[in-house]
Amino acid sequence: MMFSTIRALVGWAFQMNEAIPVKSAKYGEFSAPAFGGMSPGELKDMAVDILAKVSRLPEAEQAAIAAYFTGDIRAINAAADLLPAGWPTALRRELARGWANGEQLARSQELIGETFMLSQQTTSRRWQDARRTLGIGMQRGLDVLELQLTHYIRHPSHKNMHRYACIAA
């Protein structure tokens, strides 16, 4: 079973972790051909193994990945803790939630600035800083996972190509 990118693989693992495996097979067919002949239980086990690797990442990378792929409020709050402590907690959480929701803030930057008594420039700068900080954390974690899960990825990233050569040799 191959995935096109590490993001697709990790996203699948988070989705599969929430799924309940159901065995449905035609007469004489014991596994789904679309998943390389793996049974639902085997797919669930594979997802659990991938998420175990995520859980062994450093806290910052783990928090960013969990917030991005799950959108769970606990994961978003953990990701918000990665942002500068001098910012108000509510602001950090709102920015982290916006980042996890496809970089779409729930409110305009103008309203956020008014709420926290920040200028438009400061609000914009903090939003950029939050996106950068959380994006870097997630990318670091995905880079580590990509090296550990190379056998599941069809199109490795360009920056890890030299590492693949070393692993394959």
C-alpha positions in Angstrom: 0.0 0.0 0.0 1.6 3.3 -1.1 0.7 6.9 -0.4 1.7 9.8 -2.6 3.1 12.0 0.2 3.9 11.8 3.9 1.0 14.2 4.5 -1.4 11.8 2.9 -0.1 8.9 4.9 -0.3 10.7 8.3 -3.7 12.1 7.5 -4.9 8.6 6.6 -3.5 7.2 9.8 -5.4 9.8 11.9 -8.6 9.1 10.0 -8.1 5.3 10.2 -7.5 5.6 14.0 -11.0 6.9 14.4 -12.6 4.4 12.1 -14.2 1.2 13.3 -13.0 -1.8 11.1 -15.9 -3.6 9.6 -15.4 -6.9 7.9 -17.4 -7.1 4.7 -16.3 -9.5 2.0 -17.8 -11.2 -1.0 -18.0 -14.9 -1.1 -14.4 -16.2 -1.4 -12.8 -12.7 -1.0 -11.1 -12.1 2.3 -9.5 -8.7 1.8 -10.0 -5.5 -0.1 -7.8 -5.3 -3.3 -7.8 -1.5 -3.1 -5.7 -1.7 0.0 -3.1 -4.2 -1.2 -5.0 -7.1 0.1 -4.9 -6.0 3.8 -7.8 -6.7 6.0 -9.5 -3.9 8.0 -7.8 -5.1 11.2 -4.4 -5.0 9.5 -5.1 -1.5 8.2 -6.1 -0.3 11.7 -2.8 -1.9 13.1 -0.8 0.0 10.4 -2.4 3.3 11.4 -1.8 2.7 15.1 1.9 2.0 14.2 2.2 5.2 12.3 0.5 7.2 15.1 2.9 5.6 17.6 5.7 7.1 15.6 4.0 10.5 15.8 3.7 10.1 19.5 7.5 9.6 19.8 8.2 13.0 18.1 9.2 15.9 20.2 6.3 17.7 21.9 6.3 20.7 19.5 6.2 18.6 16.4 3.6 16.2 17.8 1.3 19.1 18.9 1.5 20.8 15.5 0.8 17.6 13.6 -2.1 16.6 15.9 -3.7 20.0 15.6 -3.4 20.1 11.9 -4.7 16.6 11.2 -7.4 16.4 13.9 -8.6 19.9 14.6 -9.3 18.6 18.1 -9.5 21.4 20.7 -7.0 19.7 23.0 -4.5 19.4 20.2 -5.1 23.1 19.1 -4.5 24.2 22.7 -1.3 22.2 22.9 -0.2 23.8 19.6 -1.1 27.3 20.9 1.3 26.7 23.8 4.1 26.7 21.1 3.4 30.3 20.4 5.2 33.1 22.4 4.1 33.1 26.1 3.9 36.9 26.0 0.8 36.8 23.8 -2.6 36.4 25.5 -3.7 32.8 25.7 -7.0 33.5 23.9 -5.1 35.1 21.0 -2.6 32.1 20.8 -5.6 29.7 20.7 -7.4 31.7 18.1 -4.4 31.8 15.9 -3.6 28.1 16.3 -7.2 27.3 15.5 -7.0 29.4 12.4 -3.8 27.7 11.3 -5.3 24.2 11.9 -8.4 25.2 9.9 -6.5 25.6 6.7 -5.1 29.0 7.6 -8.5 30.5 7.8 -9.2 32.7 10.8 -12.7 32.6 12.2 -12.7 36.4 12.5 -11.0 39.1 10.5 -7.6 40.4 11.7 -9.2 43.7 12.3 -11.6 42.3 14.8 -8.9 40.2 16.4 -6.8 43.4 16.8 -9.7 45.3 18.3 -10.4 42.4 20.8 -6.8 42.3 22.0 -6.1 46.0 21.6 -3.4 45.4 18.9 -2.7 47.5 15.8 -3.4 46.0 12.4 0.4 45.6 11.8 0.9 43.8 15.1 -2.0 41.5 14.5 -0.8 40.7 11.0 2.7 40.1 12.2 1.5 37.8 15.0 -0.6 35.8 12.5 2.4 35.4 10.2 4.6 34.4 13.2 2.0 31.8 14.3 1.7 30.3 10.9 5.5 30.2 10.5 6.0 28.6 14.0 3.3 26.0 13.7 4.2 25.2 10.0 7.9 24.7 10.9 7.0 22.4 13.8 4.7 20.3 11.6 7.2 20.1 8.7 10.0 19.0 11.0 7.8 16.2 12.3 6.7 15.2 8.9 10.4 15.1 7.7 11.3 12.7 10.5 8.2 10.6 9.8 9.0 10.5 6.1 12.4 9.0 6.8 10.9 6.4 9.1 8.1 5.5 6.7 9.8 5.6 3.3 8.4 2.2 2.2 4.9 3.7 2.2 5.6 6.8 0.2 5.5 6.9 -3.6 6.8 10.5 -4.1 9.4 11.5 -1.5 10.2 15.2 -0.9 13.1 16.7 -2.7 14.9 17.7 0.4 15.0 14.1 1.7 16.1 12.5 -1.6 19.8 12.3 -0.5 18.7 10.6 2.7 16.7 8.0 0.7 19.8 7.2 -1.3 21.7 6.5 1.9 18.9 4.3 3.3 18.5 2.3 0.1 22.3 1.7 -0.2 
